[in-house]
Amino acid sequence: MRKDVRVWFSKTGTARYISHLDLNRCMSRAFHKGKLPLWYTEGFNPHVFLTFAAPLSLGFESRKEAMDIRLIEDMPYEELIEKMNAGLPHEIRAWAVTEPVRKANDIANAEYILRLETDDPAGMQAEMQRFLMEPEIVVKKHAKKGVKLVDIKPYFADMQFEPEAEELVMTVRLPAGNQGGINPMLFVEAAEKYLEKSLLVRVERTCLMDAEFREFQ
């Protein structure tokens, strides 16, 4: 018996600084500690079957990340979550298990919330909107074939702003997934150069979506 399941988890607080490689190791240790009935690859160096949907960038938070594992025995999902959390750091929490609906290759977009710390949220919003009125916002983007210049203005044209107490909340949907994506920090770094000052921004990825902006499940 083999059954693929999708584990949903959050990665917040200081856990946002855990790299994807270390997150993989962290999950593997939790599986081992909980003695979960998982399928392992065959061969000289067997390892647990574990795949993540669009790995989260270092420094980003998320309350809805997904990874797929393969069970070789039936197990109540509530028990699986409990045993996983017993072996995970406090700021990484499994909170649901479902059967996969979509494939990771279907991911084409993601939604992000950028929280910019400021004592003048309304004034900062005006500055950001003025920045977005520039003819173009050209940045250096690292790709598999090297560094290239990209105009990211079209990707941020529909960004939503909401001034709150001591911060400006910015929400934006950007390309993501295996076909390449746009990191929201590219906009922040470009804004720093335009405004000639450093910006303190925390980024949270709120959900993953397909090409039609349907939520990944």
Residue, then its C-alpha position, 0 to 999 in steps of 0.5 A: m500500500r502506497k498513498d501520497v498525502r499533502v502536509w500543510f505547514s507554517k514557517t514563521g518567526t525566526a524559522r523564516y531564516i531556515s534554508h530550504l536544505d535545512l528545512n528538508r533535514c528538519m522534516s526528515r528528523a521529525f519523520h524519523k523521531g515520530k516513526l512515521p510509516l513512510w516510503y523510502t527510495e531504493g538503492f545505495n542511499p535510500h531517503v524518504f520520499l519528500t517533495f515541496a511545492a515551490p520552496l519558500s525563499l529564505g527570510f520569507e514567512s508563510r502560514k500555508e506551505a505544502m509538502d508531499i510524502r508517501l505513506i506505506e500504511d494507513m495512519p489517522y491524519e490527526e496522529l500524523i500531525e501530532k507526531m510531526n509537530a512533536g519533532l519540529p521546532h515551535e515556529i514550524r507547525a504542521w496543521a493539516v493533511t489532505e490528499p493532493v488535488r493539483k500537481a506542483n507543476d501547476i503552480a504559476n503564481a503566488e500572493y505575497i504580503l509585504r509589511l513595511e515598517t514606518d512611522d508614516p504609513a500614508g506618506m510611505q504609500a504616496e512615495m511607493q505609488r510615485f515610484l510605480m509611476e516611473p516609466e520602468i523599474v529595471v532590476k538585475k534578476h539571477a536566472k539559470k543562465g546568469v544575470k539578466l535585466v528585467d523590467i518588473k514594473p508590470y508585475f507590481a502595477d496592481m499592488q494593493f496598499e493598506p496603511e496600518a499602525e506603524e506599517l504599510v501593508m502591500t499585497v501583490r500577486l507574482p509569477a512563481g513555480n518551476q517556470g521561474g518567478i519574481n521575488p518581491m524583494l526585487f521591488v523592495e531593493a529597487a525602491e530603496k535605490y529610488l528613495e535613497k533609504s533602507l526599508l525594513v520589510r517582512v514578507e509573507r507568502t499567503c498562497l500558491m496559485d495556478a495560471e488562472f489564479r486558482e488556489f493550489q490544493 
